[in-house]
């Protein structure tokens, strides 16, 4: 199968879903990648790896100045800022040109930020990997928002996204997503739009233009008759060869939280843990330390550094920090989909304490067996202290965690599920073409 794989970022150790899908797909299929670059450190490390796997790689550079300008231009349009940020007309033209001239069997596009790059293409089957339901994510962020400006921006974003996201999903032949919770949320958004009469049967059409979807009565290349594609759940996996136990000394009392700190959910979680949970741990474990490991920490996170709190910023390899932790935490209060950081720490046989929000994406994990789930600051602190005081329990939990993710969350298994969806999309389009003929 010849696959054109399109992403609004460079697949990397941070963007693990697309990277690992490509690595698995390239074993049996021919993959060409079109991606937007943003000048992040992790991108440089991934470029040579991507060239090894892909038949061809085409990058389009998106500078921060250009992205912010795009957001300003569309601030009062119907396009959410999430998608306005990654608008790149040249990349969209590249995708269309390659589809027309290169004879691909299928087009795969990832995330709501990249969906516009493939929207409206009907000459090949198109599979859309939504990854998460972004409307659900913004709704949770709005509930946690502090300050009038933050609330206003999130309120405006959710008003736009709850229409834009289901309309965009309806433009594709098949949709995949990481968790059942996200699937139900996206399916409900699509159902509500259909109930309001925004569908082909009632005669409404929509055009995806530079400023989002608009009503249209004329003929246009990107005319949309809202349909309801099947949504398939394909969870993330974990590379258990890369994330495996390491023979490094464990730092007594060390608590580690990893993640891209420029992402609001991670930075908010770091601040929450440091202010609400860590003092409770320190009251019982005076030697405890908290390590915040991840790139581009905002000022709110950098201000936490000092004494027992360490803020590393970008690191080449997170594994030594995870391996050296006595306990790994994931204290997210906002989150959708599957948290890769959880799977990675579990694969390294670490005892993990996570919030219920972080655990939503892996509902088959058993509390206090594969990981430990704590909701309130008091409960989370209590579970961390229990694990710190019981080396045997940490070891037993770590063993169970690695066995669990190795059996249920392999990238090989996830990629096979994705290929099955690809064939379904091809069959759907073949059948549609036969009917049309």
C-alpha beads as a LAMMPS data file, in Angstrom:
LAMMPS data file: protein, C-alpha beads

437 atoms
436 bonds

1 atom types
1 bond types

-500.0 500.0 xlo xhi
-500.0 500.0 ylo yhi
-500.0 500.0 zlo zhi

Masses

1 110.0

Atoms # bond

1 1 1 0.000 0.000 0.000
2 1 1 1.275 3.502 -0.865
3 1 1 0.372 5.899 1.943
4 1 1 0.632 9.686 2.093
5 1 1 0.962 10.503 5.802
6 1 1 0.241 14.139 6.755
7 1 1 0.901 15.755 10.157
8 1 1 0.840 19.346 11.490
9 1 1 4.116 18.706 13.355
10 1 1 7.210 16.551 12.985
11 1 1 6.681 13.001 14.278
12 1 1 9.149 12.601 17.161
13 1 1 9.698 11.198 20.645
14 1 1 7.283 13.927 21.756
15 1 1 4.801 13.235 18.931
16 1 1 5.015 9.498 19.511
17 1 1 1.756 8.402 17.903
18 1 1 2.617 9.474 14.384
19 1 1 6.287 8.457 14.728
20 1 1 5.497 4.925 15.824
21 1 1 2.705 4.449 13.310
22 1 1 5.165 5.403 10.564
23 1 1 7.831 3.044 11.925
24 1 1 5.372 0.145 11.966
25 1 1 3.718 0.934 8.632
26 1 1 7.035 1.170 6.804
27 1 1 7.731 -2.492 7.509
28 1 1 5.160 -3.577 4.941
29 1 1 4.006 -0.417 3.173
30 1 1 5.468 2.582 1.386
31 1 1 5.023 5.826 3.351
32 1 1 5.571 9.416 2.193
33 1 1 5.414 12.094 4.890
34 1 1 4.301 15.729 4.626
35 1 1 4.774 17.620 7.904
36 1 1 4.921 21.123 9.327
37 1 1 8.031 22.072 11.308
38 1 1 8.027 24.510 14.236
39 1 1 11.718 24.789 15.146
40 1 1 11.517 22.545 18.225
41 1 1 14.680 20.747 19.455
42 1 1 13.079 17.300 19.185
43 1 1 12.426 17.866 15.475
44 1 1 16.116 17.851 14.527
45 1 1 16.655 14.496 16.226
46 1 1 13.731 12.947 14.349
47 1 1 14.461 14.130 10.815
48 1 1 17.208 11.613 10.025
49 1 1 15.125 8.824 11.559
50 1 1 12.132 9.746 9.408
51 1 1 14.261 9.711 6.253
52 1 1 15.316 6.161 7.119
53 1 1 11.738 4.965 7.341
54 1 1 9.904 6.991 4.700
55 1 1 10.237 6.831 0.930
56 1 1 10.120 10.625 0.869
57 1 1 9.730 13.428 3.421
58 1 1 8.474 16.937 2.662
59 1 1 8.679 19.619 5.345
60 1 1 7.042 23.051 5.428
61 1 1 8.443 25.494 7.995
62 1 1 5.889 27.344 10.108
63 1 1 7.463 30.155 12.106
64 1 1 5.970 31.433 15.344
65 1 1 5.533 34.894 13.802
66 1 1 3.586 33.429 10.910
67 1 1 1.484 31.284 13.235
68 1 1 0.604 34.195 15.511
69 1 1 -0.247 36.340 12.494
70 1 1 -2.574 33.609 11.273
71 1 1 -4.304 33.527 14.666
72 1 1 -4.772 37.301 14.677
73 1 1 -6.240 37.264 11.162
74 1 1 -8.794 34.631 12.149
75 1 1 -9.575 35.802 15.674
76 1 1 -13.068 36.958 14.709
77 1 1 -13.710 34.219 12.164
78 1 1 -15.318 30.817 12.664
79 1 1 -11.951 29.067 12.817
80 1 1 -10.672 27.992 16.263
81 1 1 -7.261 29.319 17.250
82 1 1 -6.059 25.711 17.648
83 1 1 -6.333 25.308 13.881
84 1 1 -5.631 28.879 12.863
85 1 1 -2.186 28.489 14.444
86 1 1 -1.083 25.857 11.919
87 1 1 -2.557 27.236 8.706
88 1 1 -0.103 26.799 5.842
89 1 1 -1.430 27.278 2.313
90 1 1 1.749 25.954 0.681
91 1 1 1.514 22.686 2.622
92 1 1 -2.106 22.262 1.591
93 1 1 -1.148 22.797 -2.050
94 1 1 1.656 20.247 -1.678
95 1 1 -0.740 17.597 -0.348
96 1 1 -3.173 18.158 -3.223
97 1 1 -0.427 18.121 -5.845
98 1 1 1.049 14.905 -4.468
99 1 1 -2.345 13.192 -4.340
100 1 1 -3.010 14.129 -7.963
101 1 1 0.359 13.051 -9.331
102 1 1 1.828 10.274 -7.164
103 1 1 -0.771 7.516 -7.253
104 1 1 -1.244 6.988 -3.526
105 1 1 -3.635 4.295 -2.320
106 1 1 -4.589 6.196 0.819
107 1 1 -4.154 9.533 2.580
108 1 1 -3.740 9.638 6.375
109 1 1 -4.003 12.990 8.186
110 1 1 -3.473 13.527 11.907
111 1 1 -5.025 15.915 14.464
112 1 1 -7.540 18.737 14.165
113 1 1 -4.608 21.094 13.509
114 1 1 -3.733 19.193 10.350
115 1 1 -7.173 18.075 9.157
116 1 1 -7.569 21.065 6.812
117 1 1 -4.551 19.845 4.826
118 1 1 -6.582 16.883 3.527
119 1 1 -10.156 18.162 3.819
120 1 1 -12.106 18.079 0.568
121 1 1 -9.891 15.503 -1.160
122 1 1 -12.069 12.825 -2.740
123 1 1 -9.787 11.167 -5.279
124 1 1 -8.241 8.793 -2.704
125 1 1 -9.585 7.301 0.547
126 1 1 -8.781 9.579 3.497
127 1 1 -8.421 8.417 7.112
128 1 1 -8.464 11.109 9.777
129 1 1 -6.674 10.410 13.074
130 1 1 -8.352 12.860 15.421
131 1 1 -6.085 11.583 18.254
132 1 1 -8.270 13.298 20.905
133 1 1 -11.606 15.094 21.001
134 1 1 -10.325 18.653 21.249
135 1 1 -13.739 20.092 22.148
136 1 1 -13.721 17.876 25.232
137 1 1 -10.223 19.058 26.098
138 1 1 -11.178 22.745 25.799
139 1 1 -14.301 22.141 27.893
140 1 1 -12.127 20.742 30.677
141 1 1 -9.676 23.594 30.289
142 1 1 -12.519 26.122 30.566
143 1 1 -13.611 24.535 33.845
144 1 1 -10.066 25.024 35.203
145 1 1 -9.498 28.499 33.713
146 1 1 -8.376 31.267 36.065
147 1 1 -8.910 34.908 35.197
148 1 1 -11.373 36.679 32.936
149 1 1 -9.151 36.752 29.828
150 1 1 -8.383 33.035 30.001
151 1 1 -12.064 32.222 30.477
152 1 1 -13.080 34.447 27.558
153 1 1 -10.525 32.906 25.191
154 1 1 -11.501 29.369 26.115
155 1 1 -15.200 30.164 25.886
156 1 1 -14.770 31.600 22.402
157 1 1 -12.622 28.611 21.401
158 1 1 -15.153 26.036 22.526
159 1 1 -18.007 27.835 20.735
160 1 1 -16.023 27.539 17.498
161 1 1 -14.515 24.099 18.065
162 1 1 -17.768 22.307 18.898
163 1 1 -18.945 23.125 15.358
164 1 1 -15.629 23.028 13.507
165 1 1 -14.455 19.679 14.883
166 1 1 -17.475 17.527 13.925
167 1 1 -17.811 19.270 10.563
168 1 1 -14.171 18.545 9.836
169 1 1 -14.466 14.910 10.928
170 1 1 -17.439 14.491 8.595
171 1 1 -15.246 15.250 5.578
172 1 1 -13.330 11.981 5.834
173 1 1 -13.992 8.351 5.009
174 1 1 -12.893 6.937 8.370
175 1 1 -11.993 8.486 11.717
176 1 1 -9.751 7.014 14.414
177 1 1 -9.249 8.250 17.980
178 1 1 -7.281 7.134 21.043
179 1 1 -9.951 6.359 23.649
180 1 1 -13.585 5.355 24.025
181 1 1 -14.280 8.486 26.072
182 1 1 -13.028 10.699 23.228
183 1 1 -14.956 8.649 20.680
184 1 1 -18.228 9.133 22.541
185 1 1 -17.599 12.873 22.875
186 1 1 -16.850 13.307 19.153
187 1 1 -19.780 11.102 18.127
188 1 1 -22.107 13.202 20.290
189 1 1 -20.871 16.402 18.644
190 1 1 -21.601 14.952 15.211
191 1 1 -25.014 13.722 16.322
192 1 1 -25.964 17.151 17.680
193 1 1 -24.997 18.821 14.412
194 1 1 -27.156 16.383 12.477
195 1 1 -30.076 17.002 14.835
196 1 1 -29.859 20.737 14.176
197 1 1 -30.336 20.104 10.467
198 1 1 -26.775 20.703 9.319
199 1 1 -26.559 17.794 6.919
200 1 1 -26.759 16.949 3.281
201 1 1 -30.324 15.620 3.451
202 1 1 -31.666 19.000 4.506
203 1 1 -29.794 20.674 1.668
204 1 1 -27.201 22.560 3.712
205 1 1 -23.656 22.716 2.387
206 1 1 -20.472 24.050 3.924
207 1 1 -17.253 25.311 2.407
208 1 1 -13.901 25.036 4.165
209 1 1 -12.280 28.353 3.370
210 1 1 -9.335 30.342 4.742
211 1 1 -11.407 31.388 7.753
212 1 1 -13.177 28.131 8.508
213 1 1 -16.501 26.663 7.396
214 1 1 -19.083 28.946 5.808
215 1 1 -22.506 28.322 4.284
216 1 1 -22.521 28.009 0.528
217 1 1 -25.104 27.575 -2.177
218 1 1 -22.692 27.642 -5.098
219 1 1 -20.539 24.938 -6.622
220 1 1 -17.100 24.646 -5.021
221 1 1 -14.301 22.127 -4.875
222 1 1 -14.592 21.824 -1.071
223 1 1 -18.367 21.554 -0.803
224 1 1 -19.295 19.336 2.171
225 1 1 -22.392 17.214 2.642
226 1 1 -22.181 16.184 6.277
227 1 1 -21.913 12.429 6.661
228 1 1 -21.198 10.267 9.663
229 1 1 -18.004 8.238 9.178
230 1 1 -17.286 5.337 11.469
231 1 1 -15.080 6.257 14.449
232 1 1 -12.644 3.536 15.514
233 1 1 -10.736 3.523 18.797
234 1 1 -7.028 2.825 18.326
235 1 1 -5.103 3.475 21.549
236 1 1 -1.522 4.662 21.714
237 1 1 1.187 2.118 22.273
238 1 1 4.558 2.199 23.957
239 1 1 7.945 1.196 22.580
240 1 1 8.909 -1.357 25.221
241 1 1 12.361 -1.808 23.695
242 1 1 13.144 1.887 24.061
243 1 1 11.304 2.354 27.359
244 1 1 12.685 -0.506 29.378
245 1 1 14.156 -0.751 32.887
246 1 1 17.586 0.868 33.214
247 1 1 20.356 -0.026 35.619
248 1 1 20.752 3.383 37.243
249 1 1 20.724 4.322 40.941
250 1 1 17.303 5.320 42.256
251 1 1 17.398 8.697 43.969
252 1 1 15.910 8.321 47.420
253 1 1 12.745 10.417 47.774
254 1 1 12.677 11.545 44.129
255 1 1 9.317 12.208 42.469
256 1 1 9.385 12.780 38.693
257 1 1 6.836 14.300 36.330
258 1 1 7.628 14.329 32.610
259 1 1 5.974 16.050 29.662
260 1 1 6.196 18.921 27.244
261 1 1 5.816 21.833 29.650
262 1 1 4.695 24.298 27.005
263 1 1 1.474 22.270 26.891
264 1 1 -0.957 23.963 29.289
265 1 1 -2.243 20.724 30.876
266 1 1 1.287 19.655 31.851
267 1 1 2.362 23.033 33.193
268 1 1 -0.883 23.395 35.170
269 1 1 -0.384 19.904 36.597
270 1 1 3.179 20.738 37.659
271 1 1 2.035 23.889 39.459
272 1 1 -0.887 22.058 41.085
273 1 1 1.302 19.211 42.333
274 1 1 4.010 21.520 43.626
275 1 1 1.554 23.736 45.516
276 1 1 -1.080 21.257 46.663
277 1 1 0.452 17.770 46.882
278 1 1 4.201 18.093 47.354
279 1 1 4.006 19.981 50.691
280 1 1 1.898 17.124 52.084
281 1 1 4.529 14.622 50.950
282 1 1 7.348 16.715 52.408
283 1 1 5.610 16.891 55.775
284 1 1 6.071 13.120 56.071
285 1 1 9.145 12.675 53.854
286 1 1 11.451 15.681 54.455
287 1 1 14.025 14.410 51.964
288 1 1 11.549 14.229 49.079
289 1 1 12.384 16.066 45.849
290 1 1 10.172 16.919 42.860
291 1 1 11.617 16.862 39.348
292 1 1 9.742 18.585 36.508
293 1 1 11.238 17.240 33.284
294 1 1 10.146 18.679 29.948
295 1 1 10.789 21.276 27.293
296 1 1 9.812 24.945 27.249
297 1 1 8.506 25.388 30.805
298 1 1 6.518 28.629 31.128
299 1 1 7.285 31.250 33.773
300 1 1 4.712 29.719 36.124
301 1 1 6.753 26.487 36.157
302 1 1 10.216 28.079 36.153
303 1 1 9.249 30.020 39.293
304 1 1 8.816 26.725 41.134
305 1 1 12.523 25.839 40.829
306 1 1 14.583 25.970 43.974
307 1 1 15.475 23.742 46.907
308 1 1 13.761 20.359 46.559
309 1 1 12.000 21.360 43.297
310 1 1 14.034 20.894 40.112
311 1 1 12.975 22.204 36.692
312 1 1 15.154 20.755 33.924
313 1 1 13.741 22.278 30.768
314 1 1 14.479 20.343 27.576
315 1 1 16.478 17.112 27.986
316 1 1 17.827 14.844 25.250
317 1 1 16.523 11.708 26.959
318 1 1 13.841 11.466 29.649
319 1 1 14.579 7.810 30.443
320 1 1 17.373 8.367 33.001
321 1 1 15.105 10.720 34.934
322 1 1 12.267 8.183 34.926
323 1 1 14.614 5.338 35.841
324 1 1 16.106 7.337 38.713
325 1 1 12.701 8.190 40.204
326 1 1 11.397 6.497 43.287
327 1 1 7.864 7.404 42.186
328 1 1 6.608 8.816 38.878
329 1 1 3.536 11.051 39.023
330 1 1 0.980 12.261 36.491
331 1 1 -1.224 14.765 38.362
332 1 1 -3.244 16.093 35.416
333 1 1 -6.479 17.928 36.160
334 1 1 -7.195 18.441 32.447
335 1 1 -6.631 15.798 29.821
336 1 1 -8.108 13.632 27.092
337 1 1 -6.966 10.537 25.235
338 1 1 -4.123 8.351 26.499
339 1 1 -1.218 9.830 28.440
340 1 1 1.949 8.504 26.818
341 1 1 3.970 9.500 29.861
342 1 1 2.021 6.949 31.897
343 1 1 2.660 4.108 29.460
344 1 1 6.359 4.990 29.216
345 1 1 6.919 5.026 32.978
346 1 1 4.962 1.785 33.377
347 1 1 7.059 0.158 30.641
348 1 1 10.161 1.074 32.645
349 1 1 8.751 -0.796 35.673
350 1 1 8.173 2.345 37.700
351 1 1 5.544 2.783 40.385
352 1 1 3.169 5.475 39.115
353 1 1 0.684 7.656 40.983
354 1 1 -1.768 9.432 38.686
355 1 1 -4.973 11.433 38.843
356 1 1 -8.229 9.916 37.615
357 1 1 -8.108 12.331 34.664
358 1 1 -4.761 10.865 33.613
359 1 1 -6.075 7.316 34.031
360 1 1 -9.180 7.800 31.832
361 1 1 -7.359 6.682 28.697
362 1 1 -6.335 3.306 30.139
363 1 1 -9.541 2.086 31.826
364 1 1 -8.335 -1.519 31.903
365 1 1 -5.488 -0.647 34.297
366 1 1 -6.302 -1.810 37.847
367 1 1 -5.831 0.678 40.685
368 1 1 -3.071 -0.299 43.146
369 1 1 -2.028 -3.156 40.840
370 1 1 -0.726 -1.598 37.619
371 1 1 -0.619 1.966 38.967
372 1 1 -2.065 3.982 41.830
373 1 1 -4.872 6.478 41.280
374 1 1 -5.368 9.468 43.573
375 1 1 -7.872 12.262 43.148
376 1 1 -7.551 14.732 46.019
377 1 1 -4.168 16.184 47.055
378 1 1 -4.444 14.237 50.315
379 1 1 -5.110 10.924 48.566
380 1 1 -2.347 11.428 46.035
381 1 1 0.149 12.380 48.751
382 1 1 -0.848 9.371 50.871
383 1 1 -0.307 6.965 47.977
384 1 1 3.075 8.489 47.115
385 1 1 4.226 8.203 50.729
386 1 1 3.047 4.582 50.930
387 1 1 5.086 3.680 47.857
388 1 1 8.144 5.557 49.070
389 1 1 8.057 3.603 52.312
390 1 1 7.511 0.205 50.690
391 1 1 10.182 -0.862 48.195
392 1 1 8.552 -4.261 47.747
393 1 1 5.255 -2.686 46.704
394 1 1 7.047 -0.406 44.243
395 1 1 8.788 -3.390 42.687
396 1 1 5.631 -5.495 42.471
397 1 1 3.669 -2.649 40.905
398 1 1 6.452 -1.939 38.421
399 1 1 6.577 -5.574 37.307
400 1 1 2.797 -5.702 36.867
401 1 1 2.837 -2.378 34.985
402 1 1 5.407 -3.472 32.396
403 1 1 3.653 -6.793 31.830
404 1 1 0.356 -4.923 31.383
405 1 1 1.548 -2.400 28.791
406 1 1 3.661 -4.969 26.922
407 1 1 0.620 -7.181 26.388
408 1 1 -2.035 -4.549 25.716
409 1 1 -0.371 -1.409 24.432
410 1 1 2.159 -2.396 21.775
411 1 1 2.614 -0.179 18.720
412 1 1 2.606 -3.273 16.515
413 1 1 -0.916 -4.102 17.662
414 1 1 -2.092 -0.498 17.255
415 1 1 -0.622 -0.256 13.745
416 1 1 -2.376 -3.454 12.670
417 1 1 -5.673 -1.974 13.848
418 1 1 -4.881 1.125 11.798
419 1 1 -4.145 -0.928 8.669
420 1 1 -7.490 -2.698 9.115
421 1 1 -9.170 0.735 9.092
422 1 1 -7.197 1.649 5.964
423 1 1 -8.547 -1.381 4.091
424 1 1 -12.081 -0.571 5.256
425 1 1 -11.679 2.979 3.902
426 1 1 -10.401 1.649 0.569
427 1 1 -13.320 -0.792 0.305
428 1 1 -15.791 1.983 1.189
429 1 1 -14.409 4.246 -1.525
430 1 1 -14.291 1.416 -4.083
431 1 1 -17.922 0.623 -3.364
432 1 1 -18.880 4.289 -3.619
433 1 1 -17.092 4.601 -6.963
434 1 1 -18.873 1.503 -8.285
435 1 1 -22.274 2.924 -7.329
436 1 1 -21.417 6.261 -8.932
437 1 1 -20.402 4.501 -12.128

Bonds

1 1 1 2
2 1 2 3
3 1 3 4
4 1 4 5
5 1 5 6
6 1 6 7
7 1 7 8
8 1 8 9
9 1 9 10
10 1 10 11
11 1 11 12
12 1 12 13
13 1 13 14
14 1 14 15
15 1 15 16
16 1 16 17
17 1 17 18
18 1 18 19
19 1 19 20
20 1 20 21
21 1 21 22
22 1 22 23
23 1 23 24
24 1 24 25
25 1 25 26
26 1 26 27
27 1 27 28
28 1 28 29
29 1 29 30
30 1 30 31
31 1 31 32
32 1 32 33
33 1 33 34
34 1 34 35
35 1 35 36
36 1 36 37
37 1 37 38
38 1 38 39
39 1 39 40
40 1 40 41
41 1 41 42
42 1 42 43
43 1 43 44
44 1 44 45
45 1 45 46
46 1 46 47
47 1 47 48
48 1 48 49
49 1 49 50
50 1 50 51
51 1 51 52
52 1 52 53
53 1 53 54
54 1 54 55
55 1 55 56
56 1 56 57
57 1 57 58
58 1 58 59
59 1 59 60
60 1 60 61
61 1 61 62
62 1 62 63
63 1 63 64
64 1 64 65
65 1 65 66
66 1 66 67
67 1 67 68
68 1 68 69
69 1 69 70
70 1 70 71
71 1 71 72
72 1 72 73
73 1 73 74
74 1 74 75
75 1 75 76
76 1 76 77
77 1 77 78
78 1 78 79
79 1 79 80
80 1 80 81
81 1 81 82
82 1 82 83
83 1 83 84
84 1 84 85
85 1 85 86
86 1 86 87
87 1 87 88
88 1 88 89
89 1 89 90
90 1 90 91
91 1 91 92
92 1 92 93
93 1 93 94
94 1 94 95
95 1 95 96
96 1 96 97
97 1 97 98
98 1 98 99
99 1 99 100
100 1 100 101
101 1 101 102
102 1 102 103
103 1 103 104
104 1 104 105
105 1 105 106
106 1 106 107
107 1 107 108
108 1 108 109
109 1 109 110
110 1 110 111
111 1 111 112
112 1 112 113
113 1 113 114
114 1 114 115
115 1 115 116
116 1 116 117
117 1 117 118
118 1 118 119
119 1 119 120
120 1 120 121
121 1 121 122
122 1 122 123
123 1 123 124
124 1 124 125
125 1 125 126
126 1 126 127
127 1 127 128
128 1 128 129
129 1 129 130
130 1 130 131
131 1 131 132
132 1 132 133
133 1 133 134
134 1 134 135
135 1 135 136
136 1 136 137
137 1 137 138
138 1 138 139
139 1 139 140
140 1 140 141
141 1 141 142
142 1 142 143
143 1 143 144
144 1 144 145
145 1 145 146
146 1 146 147
147 1 147 148
148 1 148 149
149 1 149 150
150 1 150 151
151 1 151 152
152 1 152 153
153 1 153 154
154 1 154 155
155 1 155 156
156 1 156 157
157 1 157 158
158 1 158 159
159 1 159 160
160 1 160 161
161 1 161 162
162 1 162 163
163 1 163 164
164 1 164 165
165 1 165 166
166 1 166 167
167 1 167 168
168 1 168 169
169 1 169 170
170 1 170 171
171 1 171 172
172 1 172 173
173 1 173 174
174 1 174 175
175 1 175 176
176 1 176 177
177 1 177 178
178 1 178 179
179 1 179 180
180 1 180 181
181 1 181 182
182 1 182 183
183 1 183 184
184 1 184 185
185 1 185 186
186 1 186 187
187 1 187 188
188 1 188 189
189 1 189 190
190 1 190 191
191 1 191 192
192 1 192 193
193 1 193 194
194 1 194 195
195 1 195 196
196 1 196 197
197 1 197 198
198 1 198 199
199 1 199 200
200 1 200 201
201 1 201 202
202 1 202 203
203 1 203 204
204 1 204 205
205 1 205 206
206 1 206 207
207 1 207 208
208 1 208 209
209 1 209 210
210 1 210 211
211 1 211 212
212 1 212 213
213 1 213 214
214 1 214 215
215 1 215 216
216 1 216 217
217 1 217 218
218 1 218 219
219 1 219 220
220 1 220 221
221 1 221 222
222 1 222 223
223 1 223 224
224 1 224 225
225 1 225 226
226 1 226 227
227 1 227 228
228 1 228 229
229 1 229 230
230 1 230 231
231 1 231 232
232 1 232 233
233 1 233 234
234 1 234 235
235 1 235 236
236 1 236 237
237 1 237 238
238 1 238 239
239 1 239 240
240 1 240 241
241 1 241 242
242 1 242 243
243 1 243 244
244 1 244 245
245 1 245 246
246 1 246 247
247 1 247 248
248 1 248 249
249 1 249 250
250 1 250 251
251 1 251 252
252 1 252 253
253 1 253 254
254 1 254 255
255 1 255 256
256 1 256 257
257 1 257 258
258 1 258 259
259 1 259 260
260 1 260 261
261 1 261 262
262 1 262 263
263 1 263 264
264 1 264 265
265 1 265 266
266 1 266 267
267 1 267 268
268 1 268 269
269 1 269 270
270 1 270 271
271 1 271 272
272 1 272 273
273 1 273 274
274 1 274 275
275 1 275 276
276 1 276 277
277 1 277 278
278 1 278 279
279 1 279 280
280 1 280 281
281 1 281 282
282 1 282 283
283 1 283 284
284 1 284 285
285 1 285 286
286 1 286 287
287 1 287 288
288 1 288 289
289 1 289 290
290 1 290 291
291 1 291 292
292 1 292 293
293 1 293 294
294 1 294 295
295 1 295 296
296 1 296 297
297 1 297 298
298 1 298 299
299 1 299 300
300 1 300 301
301 1 301 302
302 1 302 303
303 1 303 304
304 1 304 305
305 1 305 306
306 1 306 307
307 1 307 308
308 1 308 309
309 1 309 310
310 1 310 311
311 1 311 312
312 1 312 313
313 1 313 314
314 1 314 315
315 1 315 316
316 1 316 317
317 1 317 318
318 1 318 319
319 1 319 320
320 1 320 321
321 1 321 322
322 1 322 323
323 1 323 324
324 1 324 325
325 1 325 326
326 1 326 327
327 1 327 328
328 1 328 329
329 1 329 330
330 1 330 331
331 1 331 332
332 1 332 333
333 1 333 334
334 1 334 335
335 1 335 336
336 1 336 337
337 1 337 338
338 1 338 339
339 1 339 340
340 1 340 341
341 1 341 342
342 1 342 343
343 1 343 344
344 1 344 345
345 1 345 346
346 1 346 347
347 1 347 348
348 1 348 349
349 1 349 350
350 1 350 351
351 1 351 352
352 1 352 353
353 1 353 354
354 1 354 355
355 1 355 356
356 1 356 357
357 1 357 358
358 1 358 359
359 1 359 360
360 1 360 361
361 1 361 362
362 1 362 363
363 1 363 364
364 1 364 365
365 1 365 366
366 1 366 367
367 1 367 368
368 1 368 369
369 1 369 370
370 1 370 371
371 1 371 372
372 1 372 373
373 1 373 374
374 1 374 375
375 1 375 376
376 1 376 377
377 1 377 378
378 1 378 379
379 1 379 380
380 1 380 381
381 1 381 382
382 1 382 383
383 1 383 384
384 1 384 385
385 1 385 386
386 1 386 387
387 1 387 388
388 1 388 389
389 1 389 390
390 1 390 391
391 1 391 392
392 1 392 393
393 1 393 394
394 1 394 395
395 1 395 396
396 1 396 397
397 1 397 398
398 1 398 399
399 1 399 400
400 1 400 401
401 1 401 402
402 1 402 403
403 1 403 404
404 1 404 405
405 1 405 406
406 1 406 407
407 1 407 408
408 1 408 409
409 1 409 410
410 1 410 411
411 1 411 412
412 1 412 413
413 1 413 414
414 1 414 415
415 1 415 416
416 1 416 417
417 1 417 418
418 1 418 419
419 1 419 420
420 1 420 421
421 1 421 422
422 1 422 423
423 1 423 424
424 1 424 425
425 1 425 426
426 1 426 427
427 1 427 428
428 1 428 429
429 1 429 430
430 1 430 431
431 1 431 432
432 1 432 433
433 1 433 434
434 1 434 435
435 1 435 436
436 1 436 437
